[in-house]
Amino acid sequence: MNSTTEDPSAGDEDSTELLTPAEVAKMFHVDPKTVTRWAQAGKLTYMRTLGGHRRYRRNEVAELLRDSSKDV
């Protein structure tokens, strides 16, 4: 389920806005390593930069944030 697509032209502007693991972690108030574990578990898909770093789509992160706040 992990996506390593490197074509940011597919989709609209919001879906191509990418976040770093640190930015995602800040939104959820967790450690960046937790975000990496979520990606490995399939909770979030990610893209890789040319340098091999993970990036997450803002709209997908926002959807996960909404879903997680419903559980509370």
PDB file with SEQRES, HELIX, SHEET and CRYST1 records, atoms N, CA, C and O in Angstrom:
SEQRES   1 A   72  MET ASN SER THR THR GLU ASP PRO SER ALA GLY ASP GLU          
SEQRES   2 A   72  ASP SER THR GLU LEU LEU THR PRO ALA GLU VAL ALA LYS          
SEQRES   3 A   72  MET PHE HIS VAL ASP PRO LYS THR VAL THR ARG TRP ALA          
SEQRES   4 A   72  GLN ALA GLY LYS LEU THR TYR MET ARG THR LEU GLY GLY          
SEQRES   5 A   72  HIS ARG ARG TYR ARG ARG ASN GLU VAL ALA GLU LEU LEU          
SEQRES   6 A   72  ARG ASP SER SER LYS ASP VAL                                  
HELIX    1 AA1 GLU A   13  THR A   16  1                                   4    
HELIX    2 AA2 PRO A   21  PHE A   28  1                                   8    
HELIX    3 AA3 PRO A   32  ALA A   41  1                                  10    
HELIX    4 AA4 ARG A   58  LYS A   70  1                                  13    
SHEET    1 AA1 3 LEU A  18  LEU A  19  0                                        
SHEET    2 AA1 3 ARG A  54  ARG A  57 -1                                        
SHEET    3 AA1 3 MET A  47  ARG A  48 -1                                        
CRYST1    1.000    1.000    1.000  90.00  90.00  90.00 P 1           1          
ATOM      1  N   MET A   1       0.817  -1.189   0.000  1.00  0.00           N  
ATOM      2  CA  MET A   1       0.000   0.000   0.000  1.00  0.00           C  
ATOM      3  C   MET A   1       0.860   1.251   0.000  1.00  0.00           C  
ATOM      4  O   MET A   1       0.354   2.339  -0.272  1.00  0.00           O  
ATOM      5  N   ASN A   2       2.116   1.128   0.291  1.00  0.00           N  
ATOM      6  CA  ASN A   2       2.999   2.287   0.285  1.00  0.00           C  
ATOM      7  C   ASN A   2       3.225   2.742  -1.136  1.00  0.00           C  
ATOM      8  O   ASN A   2       3.524   1.936  -2.017  1.00  0.00           O  
ATOM      9  N   SER A   3       3.084   4.014  -1.355  1.00  0.00           N  
ATOM     10  CA  SER A   3       3.238   4.577  -2.681  1.00  0.00           C  
ATOM     11  C   SER A   3       4.579   5.273  -2.794  1.00  0.00           C  
ATOM     12  O   SER A   3       4.964   6.057  -1.926  1.00  0.00           O  
ATOM     13  N   THR A   4       5.276   4.982  -3.860  1.00  0.00           N  
ATOM     14  CA  THR A   4       6.532   5.678  -4.101  1.00  0.00           C  
ATOM     15  C   THR A   4       6.456   6.434  -5.418  1.00  0.00           C  
ATOM     16  O   THR A   4       7.473   6.668  -6.070  1.00  0.00           O  
ATOM     17  N   THR A   5       5.244   6.813  -5.802  1.00  0.00           N  
ATOM     18  CA  THR A   5       5.019   7.570  -7.025  1.00  0.00           C  
ATOM     19  C   THR A   5       5.763   8.892  -6.957  1.00  0.00           C  
ATOM     20  O   THR A   5       5.756   9.570  -5.930  1.00  0.00           O  
ATOM     21  N   GLU A   6       6.401   9.250  -8.056  1.00  0.00           N  
ATOM     22  CA  GLU A   6       7.154  10.495  -8.054  1.00  0.00           C  
ATOM     23  C   GLU A   6       6.629  11.473  -9.093  1.00  0.00           C  
ATOM     24  O   GLU A   6       7.375  12.335  -9.559  1.00  0.00           O  
ATOM     25  N   ASP A   7       5.344  11.354  -9.466  1.00  0.00           N  
ATOM     26  CA  ASP A   7       4.730  12.248 -10.438  1.00  0.00           C  
ATOM     27  C   ASP A   7       3.760  13.180  -9.736  1.00  0.00           C  
ATOM     28  O   ASP A   7       2.585  12.844  -9.582  1.00  0.00           O  
ATOM     29  N   PRO A   8       4.236  14.359  -9.302  1.00  0.00           N  
ATOM     30  CA  PRO A   8       3.357  15.280  -8.589  1.00  0.00           C  
ATOM     31  C   PRO A   8       2.301  15.924  -9.472  1.00  0.00           C  
ATOM     32  O   PRO A   8       1.417  16.605  -8.951  1.00  0.00           O  
ATOM     33  N   SER A   9       2.354  15.740 -10.789  1.00  0.00           N  
ATOM     34  CA  SER A   9       1.376  16.359 -11.673  1.00  0.00           C  
ATOM     35  C   SER A   9       0.046  15.616 -11.663  1.00  0.00           C  
ATOM     36  O   SER A   9      -0.949  16.140 -12.163  1.00  0.00           O  
ATOM     37  N   ALA A  10       0.006  14.412 -11.106  1.00  0.00           N  
ATOM     38  CA  ALA A  10      -1.243  13.658 -11.043  1.00  0.00           C  
ATOM     39  C   ALA A  10      -2.083  14.154  -9.875  1.00  0.00           C  
ATOM     40  O   ALA A  10      -1.683  14.008  -8.720  1.00  0.00           O  
ATOM     41  N   GLY A  11      -3.250  14.741 -10.164  1.00  0.00           N  
ATOM     42  CA  GLY A  11      -4.129  15.226  -9.101  1.00  0.00           C  
ATOM     43  C   GLY A  11      -4.137  16.731  -9.015  1.00  0.00           C  
ATOM     44  O   GLY A  11      -3.476  17.417  -9.795  1.00  0.00           O  
ATOM     45  N   ASP A  12      -4.898  17.244  -8.054  1.00  0.00           N  
ATOM     46  CA  ASP A  12      -5.016  18.690  -7.901  1.00  0.00           C  
ATOM     47  C   ASP A  12      -3.916  19.249  -7.004  1.00  0.00           C  
ATOM     48  O   ASP A  12      -3.062  18.509  -6.515  1.00  0.00           O  
ATOM     49  N   GLU A  13      -3.947  20.548  -6.798  1.00  0.00           N  
ATOM     50  CA  GLU A  13      -2.901  21.249  -6.045  1.00  0.00           C  
ATOM     51  C   GLU A  13      -2.771  20.754  -4.612  1.00  0.00           C  
ATOM     52  O   GLU A  13      -1.658  20.535  -4.134  1.00  0.00           O  
ATOM     53  N   ASP A  14      -3.911  20.571  -3.906  1.00  0.00           N  
ATOM     54  CA  ASP A  14      -3.863  20.126  -2.517  1.00  0.00           C  
ATOM     55  C   ASP A  14      -3.282  18.731  -2.381  1.00  0.00           C  
ATOM     56  O   ASP A  14      -2.545  18.454  -1.435  1.00  0.00           O  
ATOM     57  N   SER A  15      -3.606  17.852  -3.315  1.00  0.00           N  
ATOM     58  CA  SER A  15      -3.133  16.479  -3.197  1.00  0.00           C  
ATOM     59  C   SER A  15      -1.635  16.381  -3.449  1.00  0.00           C  
ATOM     60  O   SER A  15      -1.004  15.401  -3.052  1.00  0.00           O  
ATOM     61  N   THR A  16      -1.058  17.388  -4.105  1.00  0.00           N  
ATOM     62  CA  THR A  16       0.372  17.335  -4.377  1.00  0.00           C  
ATOM     63  C   THR A  16       1.182  18.133  -3.366  1.00  0.00           C  
ATOM     64  O   THR A  16       2.412  18.109  -3.411  1.00  0.00           O  
ATOM     65  N   GLU A  17       0.521  18.838  -2.457  1.00  0.00           N  
ATOM     66  CA  GLU A  17       1.264  19.543  -1.423  1.00  0.00           C  
ATOM     67  C   GLU A  17       1.799  18.504  -0.449  1.00  0.00           C  
ATOM     68  O   GLU A  17       1.038  17.753   0.161  1.00  0.00           O  
ATOM     69  N   LEU A  18       3.109  18.475  -0.314  1.00  0.00           N  
ATOM     70  CA  LEU A  18       3.750  17.423   0.463  1.00  0.00           C  
ATOM     71  C   LEU A  18       4.257  17.941   1.800  1.00  0.00           C  
ATOM     72  O   LEU A  18       4.692  19.086   1.921  1.00  0.00           O  
ATOM     73  N   LEU A  19       4.190  17.071   2.799  1.00  0.00           N  
ATOM     74  CA  LEU A  19       4.635  17.400   4.150  1.00  0.00           C  
ATOM     75  C   LEU A  19       5.777  16.480   4.552  1.00  0.00           C  
ATOM     76  O   LEU A  19       5.836  15.325   4.130  1.00  0.00           O  
ATOM     77  N   THR A  20       6.670  16.995   5.359  1.00  0.00           N  
ATOM     78  CA  THR A  20       7.755  16.188   5.906  1.00  0.00           C  
ATOM     79  C   THR A  20       7.228  15.368   7.083  1.00  0.00           C  
ATOM     80  O   THR A  20       6.167  15.678   7.624  1.00  0.00           O  
ATOM     81  N   PRO A  21       7.954  14.335   7.481  1.00  0.00           N  
ATOM     82  CA  PRO A  21       7.539  13.588   8.676  1.00  0.00           C  
ATOM     83  C   PRO A  21       7.435  14.490   9.910  1.00  0.00           C  
ATOM     84  O   PRO A  21       6.544  14.297  10.737  1.00  0.00           O  
ATOM     85  N   ALA A  22       8.315  15.454  10.042  1.00  0.00           N  
ATOM     86  CA  ALA A  22       8.272  16.368  11.192  1.00  0.00           C  
ATOM     87  C   ALA A  22       7.005  17.215  11.178  1.00  0.00           C  
ATOM     88  O   ALA A  22       6.418  17.463  12.231  1.00  0.00           O  
ATOM     89  N   GLU A  23       6.577  17.662   9.995  1.00  0.00           N  
ATOM     90  CA  GLU A  23       5.351  18.464   9.896  1.00  0.00           C  
ATOM     91  C   GLU A  23       4.121  17.632  10.247  1.00  0.00           C  
ATOM     92  O   GLU A  23       3.218  18.108  10.935  1.00  0.00           O  
ATOM     93  N   VAL A  24       4.091  16.398   9.775  1.00  0.00           N  
ATOM     94  CA  VAL A  24       2.970  15.508  10.098  1.00  0.00           C  
ATOM     95  C   VAL A  24       2.964  15.217  11.596  1.00  0.00           C  
ATOM     96  O   VAL A  24       1.910  15.242  12.232  1.00  0.00           O  
ATOM     97  N   ALA A  25       4.127  14.946  12.151  1.00  0.00           N  
ATOM     98  CA  ALA A  25       4.241  14.653  13.583  1.00  0.00           C  
ATOM     99  C   ALA A  25       3.733  15.813  14.427  1.00  0.00           C  
ATOM    100  O   ALA A  25       3.070  15.607  15.444  1.00  0.00           O  
ATOM    101  N   LYS A  26       4.043  17.019  14.005  1.00  0.00           N  
ATOM    102  CA  LYS A  26       3.597  18.204  14.744  1.00  0.00           C  
ATOM    103  C   LYS A  26       2.073  18.310  14.737  1.00  0.00           C  
ATOM    104  O   LYS A  26       1.473  18.705  15.737  1.00  0.00           O  
ATOM    105  N   MET A  27       1.446  17.960  13.616  1.00  0.00           N  
ATOM    106  CA  MET A  27      -0.012  18.025  13.513  1.00  0.00           C  
ATOM    107  C   MET A  27      -0.687  17.041  14.470  1.00  0.00           C  
ATOM    108  O   MET A  27      -1.756  17.326  15.011  1.00  0.00           O  
ATOM    109  N   PHE A  28      -0.053  15.877  14.676  1.00  0.00           N  
ATOM    110  CA  PHE A  28      -0.624  14.833  15.528  1.00  0.00           C  
ATOM    111  C   PHE A  28      -0.055  14.839  16.941  1.00  0.00           C  
ATOM    112  O   PHE A  28      -0.493  14.061  17.789  1.00  0.00           O  
ATOM    113  N   HIS A  29       0.911  15.706  17.198  1.00  0.00           N  
ATOM    114  CA  HIS A  29       1.581  15.767  18.504  1.00  0.00           C  
ATOM    115  C   HIS A  29       2.244  14.436  18.850  1.00  0.00           C  
ATOM    116  O   HIS A  29       2.105  13.919  19.959  1.00  0.00           O  
ATOM    117  N   VAL A  30       2.974  13.895  17.863  1.00  0.00           N  
ATOM    118  CA  VAL A  30       3.716  12.651  18.061  1.00  0.00           C  
ATOM    119  C   VAL A  30       5.144  12.842  17.557  1.00  0.00           C  
ATOM    120  O   VAL A  30       5.470  13.872  16.967  1.00  0.00           O  
ATOM    121  N   ASP A  31       5.980  11.856  17.791  1.00  0.00           N  
ATOM    122  CA  ASP A  31       7.357  11.876  17.316  1.00  0.00           C  
ATOM    123  C   ASP A  31       7.387  11.532  15.819  1.00  0.00           C  
ATOM    124  O   ASP A  31       6.565  10.738  15.361  1.00  0.00           O  
ATOM    125  N   PRO A  32       8.311  12.111  15.055  1.00  0.00           N  
ATOM    126  CA  PRO A  32       8.414  11.773  13.625  1.00  0.00           C  
ATOM    127  C   PRO A  32       8.599  10.273  13.359  1.00  0.00           C  
ATOM    128  O   PRO A  32       8.160   9.774  12.322  1.00  0.00           O  
ATOM    129  N   LYS A  33       9.235   9.560  14.270  1.00  0.00           N  
ATOM    130  CA  LYS A  33       9.397   8.104  14.106  1.00  0.00           C  
ATOM    131  C   LYS A  33       8.036   7.403  14.108  1.00  0.00           C  
ATOM    132  O   LYS A  33       7.862   6.378  13.449  1.00  0.00           O  
ATOM    133  N   THR A  34       7.084   7.952  14.842  1.00  0.00           N  
ATOM    134  CA  THR A  34       5.731   7.391  14.863  1.00  0.00           C  
ATOM    135  C   THR A  34       5.097   7.520  13.485  1.00  0.00           C  
ATOM    136  O   THR A  34       4.420   6.601  13.024  1.00  0.00           O  
ATOM    137  N   VAL A  35       5.310   8.644  12.833  1.00  0.00           N  
ATOM    138  CA  VAL A  35       4.776   8.863  11.479  1.00  0.00           C  
ATOM    139  C   VAL A  35       5.376   7.832  10.525  1.00  0.00           C  
ATOM    140  O   VAL A  35       4.673   7.285   9.676  1.00  0.00           O  
ATOM    141  N   THR A  36       6.662   7.571  10.662  1.00  0.00           N  
ATOM    142  CA  THR A  36       7.320   6.562   9.833  1.00  0.00           C  
ATOM    143  C   THR A  36       6.706   5.187  10.073  1.00  0.00           C  
ATOM    144  O   THR A  36       6.494   4.427   9.127  1.00  0.00           O  
ATOM    145  N   ARG A  37       6.423   4.865  11.325  1.00  0.00           N  
ATOM    146  CA  ARG A  37       5.789   3.574  11.638  1.00  0.00           C  
ATOM    147  C   ARG A  37       4.388   3.495  11.031  1.00  0.00           C  
ATOM    148  O   ARG A  37       3.985   2.443  10.534  1.00  0.00           O  
ATOM    149  N   TRP A  38       3.649   4.600  11.069  1.00  0.00           N  
ATOM    150  CA  TRP A  38       2.321   4.620  10.450  1.00  0.00           C  
ATOM    151  C   TRP A  38       2.429   4.328   8.955  1.00  0.00           C  
ATOM    152  O   TRP A  38       1.622   3.581   8.402  1.00  0.00           O  
ATOM    153  N   ALA A  39       3.421   4.916   8.313  1.00  0.00           N  
ATOM    154  CA  ALA A  39       3.622   4.686   6.879  1.00  0.00           C  
ATOM    155  C   ALA A  39       3.969   3.222   6.618  1.00  0.00           C  
ATOM    156  O   ALA A  39       3.459   2.621   5.672  1.00  0.00           O  
ATOM    157  N   GLN A  40       4.827   2.652   7.446  1.00  0.00           N  
ATOM    158  CA  GLN A  40       5.203   1.246   7.283  1.00  0.00           C  
ATOM    159  C   GLN A  40       4.016   0.321   7.526  1.00  0.00           C  
ATOM    160  O   GLN A  40       3.932  -0.756   6.935  1.00  0.00           O  
ATOM    161  N   ALA A  41       3.101   0.740   8.392  1.00  0.00           N  
ATOM    162  CA  ALA A  41       1.906  -0.059   8.698  1.00  0.00           C  
ATOM    163  C   ALA A  41       0.799   0.144   7.663  1.00  0.00           C  
ATOM    164  O   ALA A  41      -0.217  -0.549   7.702  1.00  0.00           O  
ATOM    165  N   GLY A  42       0.987   1.088   6.739  1.00  0.00           N  
ATOM    166  CA  GLY A  42      -0.009   1.320   5.698  1.00  0.00           C  
ATOM    167  C   GLY A  42      -1.069   2.344   6.044  1.00  0.00           C  
ATOM    168  O   GLY A  42      -2.031   2.501   5.291  1.00  0.00           O  
ATOM    169  N   LYS A  43      -0.926   3.049   7.164  1.00  0.00           N  
ATOM    170  CA  LYS A  43      -1.908   4.081   7.528  1.00  0.00           C  
ATOM    171  C   LYS A  43      -1.778   5.306   6.633  1.00  0.00           C  
ATOM    172  O   LYS A  43      -2.764   5.998   6.378  1.00  0.00           O  
ATOM    173  N   LEU A  44      -0.585   5.572   6.163  1.00  0.00           N  
ATOM    174  CA  LEU A  44      -0.307   6.711   5.287  1.00  0.00           C  
ATOM    175  C   LEU A  44       0.520   6.238   4.104  1.00  0.00           C  
ATOM    176  O   LEU A  44       1.440   5.433   4.257  1.00  0.00           O  
ATOM    177  N   THR A  45       0.186   6.743   2.922  1.00  0.00           N  
ATOM    178  CA  THR A  45       1.058   6.485   1.780  1.00  0.00           C  
ATOM    179  C   THR A  45       2.069   7.616   1.708  1.00  0.00           C  
ATOM    180  O   THR A  45       1.844   8.697   2.251  1.00  0.00           O  
ATOM    181  N   TYR A  46       3.152   7.370   1.055  1.00  0.00           N  
ATOM    182  CA  TYR A  46       4.199   8.379   0.983  1.00  0.00           C  
ATOM    183  C   TYR A  46       4.873   8.352  -0.374  1.00  0.00           C  
ATOM    184  O   TYR A  46       4.753   7.397  -1.142  1.00  0.00           O  
ATOM    185  N   MET A  47       5.575   9.419  -0.635  1.00  0.00           N  
ATOM    186  CA  MET A  47       6.403   9.534  -1.824  1.00  0.00           C  
ATOM    187  C   MET A  47       7.827   9.705  -1.330  1.00  0.00           C  
ATOM    188  O   MET A  47       8.047  10.121  -0.193  1.00  0.00           O  
ATOM    189  N   ARG A  48       8.773   9.394  -2.160  1.00  0.00           N  
ATOM    190  CA  ARG A  48      10.177   9.581  -1.803  1.00  0.00           C  
ATOM    191  C   ARG A  48      10.755  10.726  -2.633  1.00  0.00           C  
ATOM    192  O   ARG A  48      10.469  10.861  -3.822  1.00  0.00           O  
ATOM    193  N   THR A  49      11.570  11.543  -1.976  1.00  0.00           N  
ATOM    194  CA  THR A  49      12.286  12.588  -2.699  1.00  0.00           C  
ATOM    195  C   THR A  49      13.447  11.932  -3.436  1.00  0.00           C  
ATOM    196  O   THR A  49      13.727  10.750  -3.235  1.00  0.00           O  
ATOM    197  N   LEU A  50      14.106  12.682  -4.269  1.00  0.00           N  
ATOM    198  CA  LEU A  50      15.280  12.145  -4.957  1.00  0.00           C  
ATOM    199  C   LEU A  50      16.354  11.723  -3.963  1.00  0.00           C  
ATOM    200  O   LEU A  50      17.145  10.824  -4.247  1.00  0.00           O  
ATOM    201  N   GLY A  51      16.385  12.363  -2.809  1.00  0.00           N  
ATOM    202  CA  GLY A  51      17.346  12.012  -1.764  1.00  0.00           C  
ATOM    203  C   GLY A  51      16.899  10.844  -0.902  1.00  0.00           C  
ATOM    204  O   GLY A  51      17.630  10.429  -0.003  1.00  0.00           O  
ATOM    205  N   GLY A  52      15.699  10.300  -1.160  1.00  0.00           N  
ATOM    206  CA  GLY A  52      15.214   9.135  -0.435  1.00  0.00           C  
ATOM    207  C   GLY A  52      14.379   9.440   0.796  1.00  0.00           C  
ATOM    208  O   GLY A  52      14.036   8.528   1.548  1.00  0.00           O  
ATOM    209  N   HIS A  53      14.047  10.707   1.014  1.00  0.00           N  
ATOM    210  CA  HIS A  53      13.260  11.081   2.190  1.00  0.00           C  
ATOM    211  C   HIS A  53      11.768  10.926   1.905  1.00  0.00           C  
ATOM    212  O   HIS A  53      11.310  11.136   0.781  1.00  0.00           O  
ATOM    213  N   ARG A  54      11.028  10.559   2.933  1.00  0.00           N  
ATOM    214  CA  ARG A  54       9.576  10.393   2.780  1.00  0.00           C  
ATOM    215  C   ARG A  54       8.874  11.745   2.803  1.00  0.00           C  
ATOM    216  O   ARG A  54       9.266  12.662   3.524  1.00  0.00           O  
ATOM    217  N   ARG A  55       7.819  11.837   1.988  1.00  0.00           N  
ATOM    218  CA  ARG A  55       6.932  12.999   1.994  1.00  0.00           C  
ATOM    219  C   ARG A  55       5.503  12.485   1.940  1.00  0.00           C  
ATOM    220  O   ARG A  55       5.214  11.486   1.282  1.00  0.00           O  
ATOM    221  N   TYR A  56       4.610  13.181   2.641  1.00  0.00           N  
ATOM    222  CA  TYR A  56       3.221  12.755   2.778  1.00  0.00           C  
ATOM    223  C   TYR A  56       2.299  13.798   2.169  1.00  0.00           C  
ATOM    224  O   TYR A  56       2.552  14.998   2.281  1.00  0.00           O  
ATOM    225  N   ARG A  57       1.222  13.342   1.522  1.00  0.00           N  
ATOM    226  CA  ARG A  57       0.255  14.258   0.906  1.00  0.00           C  
ATOM    227  C   ARG A  57      -0.591  14.920   1.982  1.00  0.00           C  
ATOM    228  O   ARG A  57      -1.132  14.256   2.866  1.00  0.00           O  
ATOM    229  N   ARG A  58      -0.694  16.238   1.891  1.00  0.00           N  
ATOM    230  CA  ARG A  58      -1.429  17.010   2.897  1.00  0.00           C  
ATOM    231  C   ARG A  58      -2.883  16.547   3.020  1.00  0.00           C  
ATOM    232  O   ARG A  58      -3.389  16.405   4.133  1.00  0.00           O  
ATOM    233  N   ASN A  59      -3.555  16.313   1.901  1.00  0.00           N  
ATOM    234  CA  ASN A  59      -4.975  15.938   1.975  1.00  0.00           C  
ATOM    235  C   ASN A  59      -5.165  14.584   2.652  1.00  0.00           C  
ATOM    236  O   ASN A  59      -6.150  14.390   3.364  1.00  0.00           O  
ATOM    237  N   GLU A  60      -4.256  13.660   2.448  1.00  0.00           N  
ATOM    238  CA  GLU A  60      -4.355  12.352   3.093  1.00  0.00           C  
ATOM    239  C   GLU A  60      -4.093  12.467   4.598  1.00  0.00           C  
ATOM    240  O   GLU A  60      -4.750  11.806   5.402  1.00  0.00           O  
ATOM    241  N   VAL A  61      -3.131  13.308   4.966  1.00  0.00           N  
ATOM    242  CA  VAL A  61      -2.830  13.540   6.382  1.00  0.00           C  
ATOM    243  C   VAL A  61      -4.032  14.196   7.062  1.00  0.00           C  
ATOM    244  O   VAL A  61      -4.399  13.819   8.175  1.00  0.00           O  
ATOM    245  N   ALA A  62      -4.641  15.172   6.396  1.00  0.00           N  
ATOM    246  CA  ALA A  62      -5.809  15.857   6.961  1.00  0.00           C  
ATOM    247  C   ALA A  62      -6.966  14.882   7.158  1.00  0.00           C  
ATOM    248  O   ALA A  62      -7.687  14.964   8.152  1.00  0.00           O  
ATOM    249  N   GLU A  63      -7.144  13.961   6.215  1.00  0.00           N  
ATOM    250  CA  GLU A  63      -8.207  12.961   6.337  1.00  0.00           C  
ATOM    251  C   GLU A  63      -7.946  12.036   7.530  1.00  0.00           C  
ATOM    252  O   GLU A  63      -8.871  11.715   8.276  1.00  0.00           O  
ATOM    253  N   LEU A  64      -6.710  11.612   7.713  1.00  0.00           N  
ATOM    254  CA  LEU A  64      -6.366  10.767   8.858  1.00  0.00           C  
ATOM    255  C   LEU A  64      -6.574  11.526  10.165  1.00  0.00           C  
ATOM    256  O   LEU A  64      -7.025  10.952  11.157  1.00  0.00           O  
ATOM    257  N   LEU A  65      -6.247  12.803  10.165  1.00  0.00           N  
ATOM    258  CA  LEU A  65      -6.439  13.628  11.357  1.00  0.00           C  
ATOM    259  C   LEU A  65      -7.929  13.738  11.697  1.00  0.00           C  
ATOM    260  O   LEU A  65      -8.312  13.629  12.861  1.00  0.00           O  
ATOM    261  N   ARG A  66      -8.763  13.955  10.681  1.00  0.00           N  
ATOM    262  CA  ARG A  66     -10.217  14.012  10.893  1.00  0.00           C  
ATOM    263  C   ARG A  66     -10.735  12.679  11.433  1.00  0.00           C  
ATOM    264  O   ARG A  66     -11.514  12.648  12.386  1.00  0.00           O  
ATOM    265  N   ASP A  67     -10.299  11.587  10.821  1.00  0.00           N  
ATOM    266  CA  ASP A  67     -10.745  10.259  11.255  1.00  0.00           C  
ATOM    267  C   ASP A  67     -10.311   9.959  12.680  1.00  0.00           C  
ATOM    268  O   ASP A  67     -11.067   9.362  13.447  1.00  0.00           O  
ATOM    269  N   SER A  68      -9.108  10.367  13.040  1.00  0.00           N  
ATOM    270  CA  SER A  68      -8.613  10.080  14.394  1.00  0.00           C  
ATOM    271  C   SER A  68      -9.331  10.932  15.433  1.00  0.00           C  
ATOM    272  O   SER A  68      -9.473  10.511  16.581  1.00  0.00           O  
ATOM    273  N   SER A  69      -9.787  12.122  15.051  1.00  0.00           N  
ATOM    274  CA  SER A  69     -10.504  12.968  16.008  1.00  0.00           C  
ATOM    275  C   SER A  69     -11.942  12.487  16.214  1.00  0.00           C  
ATOM    276  O   SER A  69     -12.557  12.812  17.230  1.00  0.00           O  
ATOM    277  N   LYS A  70     -12.484  11.723  15.272  1.00  0.00           N  
ATOM    278  CA  LYS A  70     -13.823  11.144  15.423  1.00  0.00           C  
ATOM    279  C   LYS A  70     -13.823  10.067  16.498  1.00  0.00           C  
ATOM    280  O   LYS A  70     -14.832   9.856  17.171  1.00  0.00           O  
ATOM    281  N   ASP A  71     -12.696   9.386  16.661  1.00  0.00           N  
ATOM    282  CA  ASP A  71     -12.587   8.294  17.628  1.00  0.00           C  
ATOM    283  C   ASP A  71     -12.553   8.782  19.062  1.00  0.00           C  
ATOM    284  O   ASP A  71     -12.751   7.997  19.990  1.00  0.00           O  
ATOM    285  N   VAL A  72     -12.305  10.064  19.255  1.00  0.00           N  
ATOM    286  CA  VAL A  72     -12.154  10.598  20.614  1.00  0.00           C  
ATOM    287  C   VAL A  72     -13.483  10.906  21.239  1.00  0.00           C  
ATOM    288  O   VAL A  72     -13.537  11.362  22.381  1.00  0.00           O  
TER     289      VAL A  72                                                      
END                                                                             
